[in-house]
Amino acid sequence: MTAHAKSVGHRHFPAGTVLIRQGDTGDCGWILESGEVEVALETPAGLKRLAILGPGALVGEMALIDAGVRSATVTALSDVAALELTGAMVRRHIEAGPPLASYLLSSLITAIRRAHGLWVEERNPKDGPVRSRRSFDRVLDRRGYSDGHVFFRQDDSATVAYLIQFGQVSIRRDDAELAVLGPGRIFGELALLRAQPRVATAVAVGQTTCEVIRREDFKHAISAMPPILRSLTRIYVEMLSNPLYLTLSARLNRTETPPEPPAETLP
């Protein structure tokens, strides 16, 4: 059976309960208090176990943050007690912070989903303008780029990241295209946040407008997040810094059989 939560509070799930099913939509997540769950990816070759999680683990939060579909199936291996989180609760935390924090979380989650070959819904232009600040007191560093412009190359040092406001950007590594990003997506943030060389090349696809984001802006946005979102940001950055994710994305874009993904993946 599938678990459907109706209110915030402590929940108990018997062994065998499917808390989350890959591909479903959902509006709740859980912090495990006791027991263990299996996180598995449904593939054409069958169910592939990604991880076994126990007390203290957080599951189901990605769909609460970006309103996307569940990226994996989570099943109780034993009787499980958990504290339930609702989408409304998580969204209130996100909306209380600067818009850049929301764009950052969404972009990191999108990258994780794409690495597993999962469908990602792009932003609707009707959602309004893309900007990192609510206040109009500060002038944004907004720049236009022509088709084919190279923002940075693989192995370059990192000084800034970019928030796409209009157009698209292709992210490439070696001879493989990892993703094509649209408005509302951030790119270049991993190297900036980790103070490491670029792991991919970014190229404008058509006329593109971006806001230039500096390290100090990210630090301010992350510090303004509630502790739980700050922790998730660190977890996602660490996950995406794993070379296996780049290999996984590259092979999926070549339609090859993907390697086993990192075990710390969460739905």
C-alpha positions as CSV (number, residue, x, y, z in Angstrom):
1,M,0.0,0.0,0.0
2,T,1.0,3.6,-0.3
3,A,1.1,6.0,2.6
4,H,-1.0,9.1,2.4
5,A,-0.4,11.7,5.2
6,K,-3.2,14.1,6.1
7,S,-1.7,16.1,8.9
8,V,1.6,17.0,10.5
9,G,2.7,14.7,13.3
10,H,4.2,11.4,14.2
11,R,3.3,8.6,11.9
12,H,3.8,4.8,12.1
13,F,4.2,2.6,9.0
14,P,4.2,-1.2,9.2
15,A,6.9,-3.1,7.4
16,G,6.2,-3.4,3.7
17,T,4.4,0.0,3.5
18,V,5.4,2.0,0.4
19,L,5.9,5.6,1.8
20,I,6.8,7.0,-1.6
21,R,6.4,5.6,-5.1
22,Q,8.6,6.8,-8.0
23,G,6.8,8.9,-10.5
24,D,4.0,9.9,-8.2
25,T,3.3,13.4,-7.0
26,G,3.3,14.1,-3.3
27,D,2.9,16.7,-0.6
28,C,4.6,15.2,2.4
29,G,8.0,13.9,3.5
30,W,9.3,12.3,6.6
31,I,12.1,12.4,9.1
32,L,12.7,8.9,10.3
33,E,12.7,8.4,14.0
34,S,13.0,4.6,14.2
35,G,13.1,1.7,11.7
36,E,14.7,1.4,8.3
37,V,13.5,2.1,4.7
38,E,14.8,1.0,1.3
39,V,15.3,3.6,-1.4
40,A,15.1,2.0,-4.8
41,L,15.1,3.2,-8.4
42,E,12.7,1.6,-10.8
43,T,14.6,0.9,-14.1
44,P,13.7,-1.0,-17.3
45,A,16.0,-3.8,-15.8
46,G,14.0,-3.9,-12.6
47,L,14.2,-2.4,-9.1
48,K,17.7,-1.1,-8.2
49,R,18.4,-0.4,-4.5
50,L,20.0,2.9,-3.9
51,A,20.2,3.0,-0.2
52,I,18.9,1.8,3.2
53,L,18.1,4.7,5.5
54,G,17.6,4.7,9.2
55,P,16.8,7.1,12.1
56,G,17.6,10.8,11.3
57,A,17.3,10.4,7.6
58,L,15.0,12.7,5.6
59,V,13.0,11.2,2.7
60,G,10.5,12.7,0.2
61,E,11.7,16.3,0.6
62,M,12.7,16.9,-3.0
63,A,9.1,16.8,-4.3
64,L,8.1,19.2,-1.5
65,I,10.7,21.8,-2.6
66,D,10.3,21.7,-6.4
67,A,6.8,20.3,-6.7
68,G,8.2,17.6,-8.9
69,V,7.4,13.9,-9.1
70,R,9.0,11.4,-6.7
71,S,12.5,10.4,-7.9
72,A,12.5,7.0,-6.2
73,T,10.4,4.4,-4.4
74,V,10.7,4.2,-0.6
75,T,9.5,1.1,1.3
76,A,9.6,0.3,5.0
77,L,11.9,-2.6,5.7
78,S,10.7,-2.8,9.3
79,D,8.1,-1.0,11.3
80,V,8.9,2.7,10.9
81,A,8.1,5.8,13.1
82,A,8.5,9.1,11.4
83,L,7.8,12.8,11.8
84,E,5.8,14.1,8.9
85,L,6.6,17.2,7.0
86,T,4.0,18.8,4.7
87,G,4.7,20.7,1.4
88,A,3.0,23.8,2.9
89,M,5.5,23.8,5.8
90,V,8.5,23.5,3.6
91,R,7.3,26.1,1.1
92,R,6.7,28.6,3.9
93,H,10.3,28.2,4.9
94,I,11.5,28.7,1.3
95,E,9.3,31.7,0.7
96,A,10.6,33.4,3.8
97,G,14.1,33.4,2.4
98,P,15.6,35.3,-0.6
99,P,14.5,34.0,-4.1
100,L,18.1,33.0,-4.8
101,A,17.8,30.3,-2.1
102,S,14.7,28.8,-3.8
103,Y,16.4,28.9,-7.3
104,L,19.5,27.2,-5.8
105,L,17.6,24.4,-4.2
106,S,15.5,23.8,-7.2
107,S,18.5,23.8,-9.6
108,L,20.4,21.3,-7.4
109,I,17.4,19.0,-7.2
110,T,16.8,19.3,-11.0
111,A,20.5,18.2,-11.5
112,I,20.0,15.2,-9.3
113,R,16.8,14.2,-11.0
114,R,18.4,14.5,-14.5
115,A,21.4,12.4,-13.4
116,H,18.9,9.5,-12.9
117,G,17.2,10.1,-16.2
118,L,14.0,11.4,-14.5
119,W,11.7,13.9,-16.3
120,V,12.0,17.5,-15.1
121,E,9.3,20.1,-15.6
122,E,10.7,23.4,-16.7
123,R,9.5,26.7,-15.4
124,N,6.4,28.2,-16.9
125,P,7.1,31.7,-18.3
126,K,3.8,32.8,-16.7
127,D,5.4,32.3,-13.3
128,G,6.8,35.8,-13.5
129,P,10.2,37.4,-13.8
130,V,13.4,35.6,-12.6
131,R,15.5,37.6,-10.2
132,S,17.6,36.8,-7.2
133,R,16.2,39.6,-5.0
134,R,12.7,40.8,-4.1
135,S,14.0,44.3,-3.5
136,F,14.4,46.7,-6.4
137,D,16.7,48.9,-4.3
138,R,19.8,47.1,-5.7
139,V,20.6,47.0,-9.4
140,L,21.0,43.4,-10.6
141,D,24.1,42.5,-12.6
142,R,22.1,41.4,-15.6
143,R,23.9,40.7,-18.9
144,G,22.9,39.5,-22.4
145,Y,24.9,36.8,-24.2
146,S,24.8,35.8,-27.9
147,D,24.3,32.3,-29.2
148,G,27.4,30.2,-28.7
149,H,28.9,32.4,-25.9
150,V,31.1,30.3,-23.6
151,F,30.4,31.3,-20.0
152,F,33.2,29.1,-18.7
153,R,35.1,26.0,-19.8
154,Q,35.8,22.7,-18.0
155,D,38.7,23.0,-15.6
156,D,38.5,26.8,-15.4
157,S,38.6,28.5,-12.0
158,A,35.3,29.7,-10.6
159,T,34.6,33.3,-9.7
160,V,30.8,33.6,-10.4
161,A,27.7,31.6,-11.2
162,Y,24.7,32.5,-13.3
163,L,20.9,32.6,-12.9
164,I,19.2,32.3,-16.3
165,Q,16.5,34.9,-16.8
166,F,15.8,34.3,-20.5
167,G,17.0,31.8,-23.1
168,Q,18.9,28.5,-22.6
169,V,22.3,27.2,-21.6
170,S,23.9,23.9,-22.6
171,I,26.1,22.2,-20.0
172,R,28.7,19.9,-21.5
173,R,31.5,17.7,-20.3
174,D,34.0,16.3,-22.7
175,D,32.0,15.3,-25.7
176,A,28.6,14.8,-23.9
177,E,25.8,17.3,-23.3
178,L,24.7,16.8,-19.7
179,A,21.7,19.2,-19.8
180,V,20.0,22.2,-21.4
181,L,18.9,24.6,-18.7
182,G,16.2,27.3,-19.0
183,P,14.9,30.3,-17.1
184,G,15.1,30.0,-13.3
185,R,18.0,27.6,-13.4
186,I,21.4,28.3,-11.8
187,F,24.6,27.0,-13.3
188,G,28.2,27.2,-12.2
189,E,27.3,27.2,-8.5
190,L,29.0,23.9,-7.6
191,A,32.5,25.1,-8.4
192,L,31.8,28.4,-6.7
193,L,30.4,26.9,-3.5
194,R,33.1,24.3,-3.3
195,A,36.0,26.6,-4.5
196,Q,37.0,24.0,-7.1
197,P,37.6,24.1,-10.8
198,R,34.7,23.9,-13.2
199,V,33.7,20.3,-14.0
200,A,31.8,21.2,-17.2
201,T,31.5,23.8,-19.9
202,A,28.5,26.1,-20.2
203,V,27.5,27.6,-23.6
204,A,24.6,29.9,-24.5
205,V,21.9,28.4,-26.8
206,G,20.5,31.3,-28.7
207,Q,20.2,34.8,-27.3
208,T,20.4,34.4,-23.5
209,T,20.1,36.8,-20.5
210,C,21.6,35.9,-17.1
211,E,22.0,37.5,-13.8
212,V,25.6,37.2,-12.5
213,I,25.8,35.7,-9.0
214,R,28.8,36.1,-6.8
215,R,30.0,33.8,-4.0
216,E,29.0,36.4,-1.3
217,D,25.4,36.3,-2.7
218,F,25.2,32.6,-2.3
219,K,26.6,32.7,1.2
220,H,24.0,35.3,2.2
221,A,21.2,33.2,0.6
222,I,22.3,30.0,2.3
223,S,22.7,31.7,5.7
224,A,19.1,33.1,5.4
225,M,17.7,29.5,5.0
226,P,16.2,27.6,7.9
227,P,18.7,25.0,9.3
228,I,17.0,22.1,7.6
229,L,17.2,23.7,4.2
230,R,20.7,24.7,4.8
231,S,21.6,21.1,5.6
232,L,19.9,19.9,2.5
233,T,21.8,22.4,0.3
234,R,25.1,21.0,1.7
235,I,23.9,17.4,1.1
236,Y,22.9,18.1,-2.5
237,V,26.1,20.0,-3.3
238,E,28.2,17.0,-1.9
239,M,26.1,14.6,-3.9
240,L,26.5,16.5,-7.2
241,S,30.2,16.9,-6.6
242,N,30.5,13.1,-6.8
243,P,32.1,12.3,-10.3
244,L,29.6,9.4,-10.6
245,Y,26.8,11.9,-11.2
246,L,28.7,13.5,-14.1
247,T,29.3,10.0,-15.6
248,L,25.7,9.0,-15.0
249,S,24.4,12.2,-16.8
250,A,26.8,11.8,-19.7
251,R,25.9,8.1,-20.3
252,L,22.1,8.8,-20.0
253,N,22.5,11.5,-22.7
254,R,24.3,8.9,-24.9
255,T,21.4,6.5,-24.2
256,E,23.8,4.0,-22.7
257,T,23.1,1.8,-19.7
258,P,23.9,4.0,-16.6
259,P,26.3,3.0,-13.9
260,E,25.0,2.4,-10.3
261,P,24.2,5.8,-8.8
262,P,25.7,7.0,-5.5
263,A,24.0,5.4,-2.5
264,E,23.2,8.6,-0.6
265,T,20.6,9.6,-3.2
266,L,17.3,10.7,-1.5
267,P,13.9,10.8,-3.2
